[in-house]
Amino acid sequence: MDDTTLARLENDNMCAWLRVSCGQVPGSLVTADGGVIAFGSGLPLALFNQIVVTDDDASDAGMTTAVRALQVRGAPFYVVLRQGIDDRFGPLVVDLGLIAEDEIVPGMALQPIPPDPGSPDGLEIRRISDAAGLDDHIRTLVEGFEIPEPITRPWIGEELWRREGCAVYVGYLDGRPVSSGFGIRTGRTIGVYNIGTVETARRRGYGAAMTARVFADGAAAGCDVAILQASDMGRPVYERLGFRTVVERDVYRG
């Protein structure tokens, strides 16, 4: 499968993640116009308020509408533009008042999906199916990403594990939650999100084990492509698992 196809699958899955998560937040806004989608949770974190180009023929009017919609809401947000695909919108979003960041966000893909290599000794990864497990997932995210619970909890919602195509995970060490993961399926693609490990349990391979469990379960459900967006910390881990960058995004902050 060529990189153009993988990049499109990655973008579609990322939008599904944003739509599901943003849609759970009370008072959130999700609008699609002119090939551009604005995901406005209203939460005070730019990651949870994004504008994404979805169509090859996306219009300046659609981008302008999306930016204005999130500017009015007042929460921090950013526009992500795929290099070589969405570059034409860079000057426009700057004219609309956004600032180009130095940050580049890689979209990565893994195809075909390899077998799950298993977990390190002592780590038990559970796919959760109740409110208690979801609380463990949220607490792990709060500690691992250092995002306050009042911001994290609305984004995760109350019944995320019940959403179609979604799977929520917690990794336990001696009964204590230490790592988190989330997967969402879109067609042939399994998207990997929320990979985090609490500081006291890092550098033991738990993030890699959680990532592998998410994509292995996706493969068992019929997916043959795994995708994710990597942080600087996570990128080497994902590369060792076989992921490679198929698209890079420039970030413009509002």
Secondary structure, DSSP 4 states (H G I P E B T S, - for coil): --HHHHHHHHHHHHHHHHHHHHHTSTT-EEEEETTEEEEE---S-GGGEEEEE--TT--HHHHHHHHHHHHHH-S--EEEEETTTSGGGHHHHHHTT-EEEEEEEEEEEESSPPPP--PPTTEEEEE--SHHHHHHHHHHHHHHHT--HHHHHHHH-S-GGGSTTEEEEEEEETTEEEEEEEEEEETTEEEEEEEEE-GGG-SSSHHHHHHHHHHHHHHHTT--EEEEE--TTTHHHHHHTT-EEEEEEEEEE-
